[in-house]
Amino acid sequence: MAAHHCQFRVYYEDTDAGGIVYHARYLGFAERARAEALRSLGLSVGEMAAEDGIGFVVRQLNIRYHAPLRLDELLEVETSLLHASGARLMLRQIITNHSRAGQKAVVIEVELACLKLASMTPLRLPAVYQARLEGLKDLTKD
């Protein structure tokens, strides 16, 4: 497996008064795509929390806007693992406009910290999770 791909449609609730996707909504699309990417690897966020007491929080993110998305357009979020070590994961998410031949809309790089939810303290990513996450490495990109 390489990068995970997930599609969403832009709805009215996603847009601002100008009819384009409101800047903060891209974070919502990215969050849903990250959850689906983990699910595709057999890592349900809900099950990880309930069964293992493990969760992820955003430690840092960088977002770069390239072109706007508009109402009713179909977007695709590509999620890939840049690296994972210790209690941290670094992911790249590229949002493209599927309705306009894959035009790049947004690039997000997000650093996630793995936490033990009961104490909200950093937790080294369990080896089984780290091994599964390697399935998100896109070997065609650096």
Secondary structure, DSSP 8 states (H G I E B T S, - for coil): --SEEEEEE--GGGB-TTSBB-TTHHHHHHHHHHHHHHHHTT--HHHIIIII-EEEEEEEEEEEE-S--BTT-EEEEEEEEEEEETTEEEEEEEEEEGGGTTEEEEEEEEEEEEEETTTTEE----HHHHHHHGGGB-TT--
